[in-house]
Amino acid sequence: MFKTVSGISAIAFAVLLFLQVIPVLGLFILIFGGPYLAGLLLHVFLVALAVESWLRRIPRALIAIPLVAYGSYFGLYVYQTIDIARVSAELRKANSGKVLDFNAEVHSLVTPNAQAFVSSHKVSAAYESNANFEPEGYLSYRLIRTDQCKIERDSQNRIQTWGARFGDKAITTACLLRFPERPPYQVVSVAKIGDEEVWKHKAGISAQISELTLDGKVIGVYRTASVWRLPAFPVLMIGCFPMAPRCGADFNRSHVTLDTIPDGLDRERFDGPESVMLGIPKYSSAEIAEFRGYPQNEPTLAWLVDEPARVQERMFSLLKELAEGGYPRVPGAIGFSVARDPARLAPLAEAMANRFIELSNIRPSNADGQEYNYRYEGLAKALTAVPDDAFAKVAAPLHAYFVDGMSASFQQFPELIGRIQRASGRQTPDFYETDFVAARGYRRLFPTLAICRIGRASPAVISEMRARILRGSADTTFDVDSKSALIVTLLKLGQESFVREYKSFFAANAPANFGSWMEAVLSGKGATEIGPNNCMSMDWNGRRVAKPSLAWANGVWYVRPL
C-alpha cells in the first residue's frame, strides 16, 4: 500500500502534521498555507483510495472510507441548506413589519449601527450612545454634501468628517459627519439583544433580536440570524499549532446572513431591523449619485461653525478649576487644547505650577488613577506652552520641587524639564530657607526635605525648625509627614541630641508606630548617603523617585531596596 498514491499521500499528510508541531518550523508552515496543503493531501488520499480500491489495487472494501466521508459531508451540506431555509421562513413570518412612521422632525433614531445606517439609508441623522463624550453621552452621524464637508475641527477632535461608502464604492457626492450631540427629539431606540458570535465559527445558526423602543416601551421586535455556511465543495483546513501543541480541522466556511425580511417588502430598499420597522428605505445608486443633503441639517451645520470656540472655552474652564485645586473630569487631550492658546495660559501660570507640584507629590487612589494622569499630564502640557515671561516667574519653584533630584516623572516630560532647567539654574540654599519660612500648608514639607538633602542651614532656620516641631507636637492636627520631615532634617543638621531629648514628646500625638520609627532612624537604620531615612518623611507616598528607606510591614520597620 505504501507504493500507491493513497499510501504516499497518507504518509505525506502525517509528516506535514508532525512538522507543524515543531516550533518555528511549524509556525513557518502555518503562515504559508500548511493547513490548506494538509486538507488537499487528505482529498488526494480519499480520491486515490476510491480509485485504487475500484481498480482492485487495494482491497475493494476500502472504497467505503471515501464514500462514507464524502457522503457524510454532502449530507450535512444538504441538511444545513434545509435548516437555513426553514429558519429563514420562520423568521420572515415572525418579524414585525413597519410599526412606526418615522419622522426626522419628530423622532431621533438611536441605534448601535448609526454610522453604517446613515451611510446607506434615507435618514438625516442617527445617534449612538457613547459615555466617553461628556456631557452629551451620544454621538450623532450625518451624511452631508461634499461642499459642506470642510468643517473646522475642534481641538478635542469631537467634530470629525471622513469619506463614506455605498456598498463597495466610495461616495463622491457626500461625506460622513460625526460629533457629540444628545438626540433632540423623541427617542426611537433600537437595542440589539444577543451575540451572533461571528468569530467563534459556531456550526449552528446564531440568532439576534432587535427591539424597537418608543418612550421606554417595546413597539416592535425583529429577529436576524446568520450562519457559517459550508462550502459546496469541502475545502478542508487541517493544522497544528506549535505553541500548544494541538491540532484542529475545519472546513473553509463563509459567514452568511439569513434572509429574514418579511414577505411583500422590497428587499432592495428595506434590508434590516431599523429599515423595516421604521419604513426607512436604502438609497438607490441614482439617489447617492445625485445626493443633495437634508434641509434639517442646515441649522446644525451653522451651529458647528462656533463649536471649536465653545470647546476651547470649556477646556480653559476645566483647566482653571483644576489649577485652583479642584478635581474636574478632564479629557486626556486637555493639554493639547489649551496649548494652542498660550496667551490665555499666562494668568494661570502660578496656579498651574503650584497645582502641578502638588500632584507630583501625591499618589492617586486606584479608582482615580486614569483621571489623575489626565490632570497631571494636562498641567505639564499647559506649563510647557506658557509664554516665556510668565514661565520665568514659576521656573524656580518648579525646579526646586519637580526637577531637583526628587521626581519619578523626570523622564516623563523631557520638554518641560528642559524648559525649567533653561529658565532657572540650580537653586542656592538661601532659596529653600526663604521658602521654608514663607511656605504654608503642605508646601512646607518640600523646603524641609530639600534642606535635609543639602545638609546645611543657617542658625535662624535651625531654630525655627526646632520651634516648629515643638509647637506642632503639642497639636493633634500636626501631620506625621511634616513632623517626620523635620526630624530627619534636624538629624542631618547635627541636632541628634535635641531629637533624643524630646522623642517621647514628639511621639505623644502621633500614630502608634511613630515611636518605633524614631528609634529606627536614631539607630541609623535605613540611613543613606543622602541622609536619615533617605531624607524623606515617614509615610511618603508620592511619585518622586526618592523613597523613604524605611517601610512598615508586619509590625516592624524594614529597610526597603532603593
C-alpha positions in Angstrom: 0.0 0.0 0.0 2.9 2.4 0.6 3.7 2.3 -3.1 0.2 3.5 -4.0 -0.9 7.2 -4.4 -3.2 6.8 -1.4 -0.3 5.4 0.7 2.1 8.1 -0.3 -0.4 10.9 0.3 -1.2 9.4 3.7 2.5 9.4 4.6 2.9 13.0 3.3 -0.1 14.1 5.3 1.2 12.6 8.6 4.7 14.1 8.0 3.2 17.5 7.4 1.2 17.4 10.6 4.3 16.3 12.5 6.3 19.2 11.1 3.7 21.7 12.1 4.1 20.8 15.7 7.8 21.7 15.7 8.4 25.3 17.0 9.5 27.9 14.4 9.2 25.4 11.5 5.6 24.8 12.4 4.8 28.5 12.5 6.5 29.0 9.2 4.4 26.2 7.6 1.2 27.6 9.2 1.9 31.1 7.7 2.5 29.7 4.2 -0.7 27.7 4.0 0.2 24.4 5.7 -3.4 23.7 6.8 -4.7 24.1 3.2 -2.0 21.8 2.0 -2.9 19.2 4.6 -6.5 19.4 3.6 -5.6 18.9 -0.1 -3.4 15.9 0.8 -6.4 14.4 2.6 -8.6 14.8 -0.5 -5.8 13.2 -2.6 -5.8 10.3 -0.2 -9.6 9.8 -0.3 -9.9 10.1 -4.1 -6.9 7.8 -4.7 -8.3 5.4 -2.2 -11.6 5.3 -4.1 -9.9 4.8 -7.5 -7.4 2.2 -6.3 -9.9 0.2 -4.5 -12.2 0.3 -7.5 -9.3 -1.0 -9.7 -8.6 -3.6 -7.1 -5.0 -2.4 -6.5 -6.0 -2.4 -2.8 -8.9 -4.3 -1.1 -12.2 -3.1 -2.7 -13.8 -2.8 0.8 -11.7 0.2 1.4 -13.9 2.2 -1.0 -16.3 2.6 1.9 -13.9 5.1 3.5 -14.2 7.8 0.9 -17.8 7.0 0.2 -18.7 7.5 3.9 -16.5 10.6 4.2 -17.9 12.4 1.2 -21.4 11.1 1.7 -21.5 12.4 5.3 -20.2 15.8 4.2 -22.8 16.3 1.4 -25.5 15.0 3.7 -24.5 17.7 6.2 -24.4 20.3 3.5 -28.0 19.4 2.4 -29.2 19.4 6.0 -27.7 22.8 6.6 -29.4 24.1 3.4 -32.8 22.8 4.5 -32.3 24.2 8.0 -31.4 27.7 6.7 -34.5 27.7 4.5 -36.7 26.6 7.4 -35.3 29.2 9.9 -35.5 32.0 7.3 -39.1 31.2 6.6 -40.0 31.2 10.3 -38.2 34.5 11.0 -39.8 36.2 7.9 -43.2 35.2 9.3 -42.5 36.2 12.9 -40.8 39.5 12.2 -42.5 42.8 12.6 -43.1 44.8 9.5 -43.4 48.6 9.6 -44.5 49.6 13.2 -43.9 53.4 13.1 -43.9 56.2 10.6 -40.5 57.6 11.4 -40.4 61.4 11.0 -36.9 63.0 11.4 -38.6 66.3 12.5 -40.2 64.5 15.4 -38.1 61.4 16.1 -34.4 60.8 16.9 -33.1 57.4 15.9 -30.7 55.8 18.4 -29.0 52.6 17.2 -25.7 50.9 17.6 -25.5 50.8 13.8 -25.8 54.6 13.5 -22.7 55.2 11.2 -23.5 52.4 8.8 -27.2 53.2 8.7 -26.8 56.9 7.9 -24.4 56.0 5.1 -26.8 53.8 3.3 -30.4 54.8 4.3 -32.5 57.9 3.8 -32.4 59.5 7.2 -30.9 62.9 8.0 -29.3 61.8 11.3 -28.8 58.8 13.6 -27.3 58.6 17.1 -25.5 56.1 19.2 -24.9 56.0 22.9 -21.3 56.8 23.9 -20.4 57.6 27.5 -16.8 58.7 26.6 -18.2 62.0 25.3 -19.3 64.3 28.0 -21.7 65.9 28.7 -23.7 64.7 25.7 -23.3 60.9 26.2 -24.2 60.4 22.5 -22.5 60.7 19.0 -24.5 61.8 16.1 -23.9 60.8 12.5 -25.0 62.6 9.3 -24.4 62.2 5.6 -23.7 65.7 4.2 -22.9 67.1 0.8 -19.3 67.2 -0.3 -19.3 71.0 -0.4 -20.3 71.0 3.3 -17.5 68.7 4.4 -14.8 71.4 5.1 -15.8 71.9 8.7 -13.2 73.3 11.1 -12.2 70.6 13.6 -12.1 71.5 17.3 -9.0 70.9 19.5 -10.5 67.8 21.1 -11.4 66.1 17.7 -15.0 66.0 18.7 -16.0 67.1 15.2 -14.9 64.7 12.5 -15.7 64.2 8.8 -14.5 61.4 6.6 -15.3 59.7 3.3 -18.4 57.5 3.0 -19.0 54.3 1.1 -22.1 52.9 -0.6 -21.8 49.2 -0.9 -18.3 48.6 -2.1 -17.8 52.0 -3.8 -16.6 55.3 -2.3 -19.2 58.1 -2.4 -18.1 61.2 -4.2 -21.2 63.4 -3.6 -21.2 63.2 0.2 -19.1 62.6 3.4 -19.9 61.5 6.9 -20.1 64.0 9.8 -19.7 62.9 13.4 -19.8 64.9 16.6 -21.2 64.6 20.1 -24.9 65.5 20.4 -27.8 64.5 22.5 -30.8 63.4 20.5 -33.0 66.5 20.3 -36.4 64.8 19.6 -38.4 61.9 20.9 -36.0 59.0 21.0 -36.8 55.9 18.9 -34.2 53.3 20.1 -33.1 50.0 18.6 -31.4 47.6 21.1 -29.6 44.5 19.9 -30.0 41.5 22.2 -27.8 38.5 21.8 -24.4 38.0 20.2 -24.0 36.4 16.8 -20.6 35.1 18.0 -19.2 35.5 14.5 -15.6 34.7 15.4 -16.5 31.5 17.3 -17.4 29.8 13.9 -20.3 28.0 15.5 -21.7 25.2 13.5 -25.4 26.1 14.2 -27.4 29.2 13.3 -26.9 32.2 15.5 -29.8 34.5 16.2 -30.1 38.1 17.4 -33.1 40.1 18.4 -33.6 43.9 17.7 -36.1 45.6 19.9 -37.6 48.9 18.8 -38.5 51.1 21.8 -40.5 54.3 21.9 -41.0 56.2 25.2 -39.5 53.2 27.1 -42.0 50.7 25.6 -41.1 48.0 23.1 -43.2 48.5 20.0 -41.5 46.1 17.6 -39.3 43.0 17.6 -37.2 41.9 14.7 -35.0 38.8 14.6 -32.0 38.4 12.5 -29.8 35.3 12.0 -26.5 34.2 10.5 -24.6 31.0 10.0 -21.1 29.9 8.9 -22.1 28.2 5.7 -20.4 25.0 4.5 -18.8 25.3 1.0 -20.4 23.4 -1.9 -17.1 21.6 -2.2 -15.4 20.5 1.1 -12.4 22.8 1.2 -10.7 21.5 4.3 -8.1 23.1 6.6 -6.1 20.8 9.0 -3.5 22.4 11.1 -1.3 22.0 14.2 -0.3 24.9 16.4 3.3 24.6 17.6 2.9 26.7 20.7 0.2 24.5 22.2 0.8 21.9 20.6 -2.6 20.9 19.4 -4.3 20.1 16.1 -7.6 21.0 14.6 -9.7 20.8 11.4 -12.5 22.8 9.9 -14.0 23.5 6.5 -13.4 26.8 4.8 -16.9 28.2 5.7 -18.2 31.6 4.9 -20.4 33.8 7.1 -23.9 34.2 5.6 -26.7 36.4 6.8 -30.1 34.8 6.5 -33.0 36.4 4.7 -35.4 37.5 7.4 -37.1 40.3 5.6 -40.9 39.9 5.9 -42.6 38.8 2.6 -44.1 41.5 0.5 -41.3 44.1 1.1 -38.9 45.4 -1.5 -35.6 43.7 -0.3 -33.6 46.1 -2.3 -34.9 49.1 -0.3 -35.7 47.6 3.1 -33.0 45.4 4.5 -32.8 45.3 8.3 -34.5 46.0 11.6 -34.3 49.8 11.6 -35.2 50.0 7.9 -38.1 47.6 8.0 -39.7 48.6 11.3 -39.4 52.3 10.7 -40.0 52.3 7.0 -36.7 53.9 6.2 -35.5 52.8 2.7 -32.0 52.4 1.4 -30.6 54.9 -1.1 -30.6 53.8 -4.7 -27.4 54.2 -6.7 -29.1 57.1 -8.6 -30.1 58.9 -5.3 -26.5 58.6 -4.0 -25.1 59.9 -7.3 -27.4 63.0 -7.1 -27.2 63.4 -3.3 -28.3 66.9 -2.2 -28.3 66.6 1.6 -31.1 67.4 4.0 -32.6 70.8 4.9 -32.9 69.6 8.6 -29.1 69.6 8.8 -28.6 73.2 7.8 -29.1 74.7 11.3 -26.8 72.0 12.8 -24.0 72.9 10.3 -24.4 76.6 11.1 -24.1 75.8 14.8 -21.0 73.8 14.3 -19.1 76.8 13.0 -18.7 78.1 16.5 -18.2 74.8 18.2 -14.4 74.9 18.2 -14.5 78.1 20.2 -17.0 76.6 22.6 -14.8 73.6 23.1 -11.8 75.9 23.8 -13.8 77.8 26.4 -14.7 74.6 28.1 -11.1 73.4 28.2 -9.9 76.6 29.8 -12.8 76.5 32.3 -11.7 72.9 33.3 -8.1 74.0 33.5 -8.9 76.9 35.7 -10.9 74.7 38.0 -8.0 72.2 38.1 -5.3 74.9 38.8 -7.4 76.3 41.6 -7.4 72.9 43.5 -10.5 71.2 42.0 -10.8 67.7 40.7 -12.7 68.1 37.5 -13.1 65.2 35.0 -10.8 66.3 32.2 -10.3 64.8 28.8 -6.9 63.1 28.0 -6.0 65.8 25.4 -6.8 68.9 27.5 -3.2 69.9 27.5 -3.1 69.8 23.7 -6.2 72.1 23.5 -5.0 74.8 25.9 -1.5 74.8 24.5 -3.0 76.2 21.3 -3.6 79.5 23.1 -0.5 80.3 25.1 -1.6 83.9 25.9 -4.6 82.7 27.8 -2.3 80.5 29.9 -0.1 83.3 31.3 -2.5 84.5 34.1 -2.9 80.8 35.2 0.9 80.1 35.3 1.5 80.4 39.1 -1.7 78.4 40.0 -0.8 75.7 37.4 2.7 75.4 38.8 1.6 75.1 42.4 -1.1 72.5 41.4 1.5 70.6 39.3 3.9 70.5 42.3 1.1 69.2 44.5 0.1 66.4 42.1 3.7 65.4 41.6 3.9 64.7 45.3 0.8 62.5 45.8 -0.1 59.1 44.7 -3.6 58.7 43.3 -6.0 56.0 44.5 -6.7 53.1 42.2 -10.1 54.4 41.4 -8.7 57.8 40.4 -5.6 56.6 38.6 -6.6 57.4 35.0 -8.3 60.7 35.9 -5.2 61.7 37.9 -3.0 61.1 34.9 -5.2 63.2 32.6 -5.0 66.1 35.1 -1.3 65.7 35.8 -0.3 65.3 32.1 -2.6 68.2 31.1 -0.9 70.6 33.5 2.5 69.5 32.2 1.5 70.2 28.6 -0.1 73.6 29.6 3.0 74.6 31.5 5.2 73.8 28.6 3.2 76.2 26.5 3.2 79.2 28.9 4.8 82.3 27.4 8.4 82.9 28.4 7.8 85.9 30.7 5.1 84.1 32.7 7.1 80.9 32.8 10.1 82.7 34.2 8.1 83.6 37.3 7.4 79.9 38.1 10.6 78.2 36.9 12.4 78.5 40.2 9.8 76.6 42.4 9.3 74.1 39.6 13.0 73.5 39.5 13.2 73.1 43.3 10.3 70.7 43.8 10.0 68.9 40.5 13.4 68.7 38.9 15.8 68.9 41.7 16.5 65.1 42.1 13.2 64.2 43.6 10.7 63.4 40.9 9.9 60.0 39.4 8.5 61.8 36.4 11.8 63.4 35.5 11.9 61.4 32.2 8.1 61.7 31.7 8.1 65.3 30.5 11.5 66.0 28.9 10.3 69.1 27.1 9.0 70.7 30.3 12.1 69.6 32.2 14.4 71.2 29.6 12.5 74.5 29.7 12.6 74.6 33.6 16.4 74.0 33.5 16.9 76.7 30.9 14.8 79.2 32.7 16.3 78.7 36.2 19.6 77.5 37.3 20.0 75.2 40.3 18.8 77.0 43.4 21.0 78.1 46.3 20.3 77.1 49.9 19.0 80.6 50.5 16.1 79.9 48.2 15.0 76.9 50.2 15.5 78.7 53.5 13.3 81.6 52.4 10.7 79.2 51.2 10.8 77.3 54.4 9.8 80.4 56.3 7.2 81.6 53.8 5.6 78.3 52.7 2.2 77.3 54.0 0.2 74.1 54.3 1.5 71.0 52.6 4.2 73.1 50.8 6.2 73.4 54.0 7.2 69.8 53.5 9.2 70.4 50.3 11.8 73.0 51.5 12.3 71.0 54.7 13.3 67.9 52.7 15.4 70.0 50.3 17.4 71.4 53.2 17.9 67.9 54.5 19.4 66.9 51.2 21.6 70.0 51.1 22.8 69.2 54.7 23.3 72.8 55.9 21.1 75.7 57.1 21.5 78.9 58.9 21.2 79.0 62.8 17.9 81.0 62.4 16.4 78.3 60.2 17.5 75.5 62.6 15.9 77.5 65.5 12.7 77.8 63.5 12.7 74.1 62.8 13.1 73.3 66.5 10.4 75.7 67.5 8.1 74.4 64.7 8.3 70.8 65.7 7.8 71.6 69.4 4.7 73.7 68.6 3.4 71.1 66.2 3.9 68.1 68.5 1.5 69.7 71.0 -1.1 69.9 68.3 -3.1 66.8 67.5 -3.6 68.1 63.9 0.1 68.4 63.1 0.6 65.8 60.3 3.1 63.0 60.6 4.8 63.8 57.2 5.7 67.3 58.4 6.9 66.1 61.8 9.0 63.2 60.4 10.5 65.5 57.7 11.6 67.9 60.5 13.1 65.1 62.5 15.3 63.7 59.6 16.3 67.2 58.6 17.3 68.1 62.2 19.3 64.9 62.5 21.1 65.7 59.2 21.9 69.2 60.6 23.5 67.8 63.7 20.6 68.1 66.1 20.5 64.5 67.3 20.7 65.4 71.0 17.7 67.6 70.6 15.7 64.9 68.9 16.6 62.3 71.5 15.7 64.7 74.4 12.2 65.3 73.0 11.5 62.0 71.3 8.8 61.0 73.8 7.1 64.4 73.4 7.2 64.1 69.6 5.5 60.6 69.8 2.7 61.8 72.1 0.2 62.9 69.4 1.4 60.5 66.7 0.4 57.1 65.4 1.4 54.0 67.4 4.3 53.1 65.1 5.9 56.6 65.2 8.0 55.9 68.3 9.5 52.8 66.7 10.1 54.7 63.5 12.1 57.3 65.5 14.1 54.6 67.3 15.0 53.0 63.9 16.1 56.4 62.5 18.1 57.3 65.6 19.8 54.0 65.5 20.9 54.7 61.9 18.7 52.1 60.3 17.9 53.0 56.7 20.4 55.9 56.6 21.8 56.5 53.1 24.5 58.9 51.7 21.7 61.4 51.3 20.6 61.3 54.9 18.5 59.6 57.6 15.6 57.6 56.1 17.0 58.9 52.7 15.9 62.4 53.7 12.2 61.5 53.3 9.2 61.7 55.6 7.8 58.6 57.3 4.8 58.0 55.2 5.9 59.5 51.9 3.6 58.0 49.2 4.2 60.2 46.2 5.5 59.9 42.7 9.0 61.1 43.4 11.9 58.8 42.7 13.4 59.2 46.2 11.6 56.9 48.6 11.8 56.6 52.3 14.4 54.0 53.3 12.2 52.5 56.0 8.9 50.8 55.3 6.4 49.4 57.8 5.2 45.7 57.4 4.1 43.0 59.8 4.7 45.3 62.8 8.3 46.2 62.1 10.3 48.8 60.2 12.4 47.2 57.5 14.9 48.8 55.0 13.4 48.7 51.6 15.6 48.3 48.5 16.1 51.7 46.8 
